[in-house]
C-alpha cells in the first residue's frame, strides 16, 4: 500500500469552504454534500492555498495561538481529511 504524501495541502477541485447561513457554521461543500467544520479546522483549511506546506500552516497557527505547538494537530487533521478525499497534495 502506498503511503499518503501530503506536503502542500489544498482542497481538491469541486471542494470549497463555505459559510452555511442555515447551519450558521463553516462547511466544506463538495459534489455529494457538505461537511460541518469547527473553527479550528476552518483556520487550518483557510491556509491550505496550494502554496503553504504543513509546516508553514502550523507555524502561522502557532503564531496566532501564542507559540503553541500545533504541528501534530494540524498534520493529523489534514491527513484525516486527505484519507477521505477532502484534501490533496498540490503536487499531485
N, C-alpha and C positions, 0 to 999 in steps of 0.2 A: 504494500500500500504506500502510495506517495505521500510524503508529509506536506502539510499545508504551508505555502510560502506567503507571508503577509508582511512585506517590508513597508510599503507605501499604500495604506488603505484608502479605498474610495468606494462610494456606493456604485453598484452596477447600473448600466443603462436600464431605464424603466423604474428605478427606485429613487425616491426623493424624500427629504424631510419636509414635513408639512404641519402647520398648526391647525388642528381639527377643532373648529368652533363648537361643534356639537358635544364632543367629548371633553373640551376645554383642556387639551393636552397635545403635546407633540406626538406625531406618529411617523413611521416610515411608510409611505404609500408605495405599493407595488402592484403589479397587474392582478394578482389574486386577492388583494385586500389591504389591510393596514395592521401595523404592529405598534401598540402603545409603548411610549418610552418614558422613563423617569428623567428628571432634569440633568442628572449626571451623564446619562447616555447621550442626551441631546448635546451637551457641551463637548463630549468626545466626538460625536459624529459631525458636528459643525466644523471641526478641524480636519476632517477627512476630505481633503481637497485634491487628492491625487498628486500632491507635491510634498507634503509633510510625511516624514517617517513616523513610526510608532514612538520612537524616542523623542522626536520633535513635539508630538502631541502631548506626551507625558510631561515633557519639560514645560510646555506652555501651561498645562493644568496645574502642575506643581507650583509654578509662579503665582497662579491665581489663588491657590489654596495655601499660601504661606510656607512653601517649601516642602509640603507633604510628599512622601514617597508614593506616587500613584502609578508607577510604571507597570507593575504586575497587574493591577486592576484594569488599567487601560488595555493592556495586551490581552488579558483574559476575556474582556468584553468583546474586543474586536475579533478575536479568534472564534468565540462562540457565535457571533453574528456571521462570520465567514463560513463556518461549518454548516449553517442553514441557508447560505447563498445570499445573505443580505449585505455583505461587504466582500470586496475582492481586492487583490493587489493591483495597483495601477499599471504595473509592468506586464500583467497577464491579460 
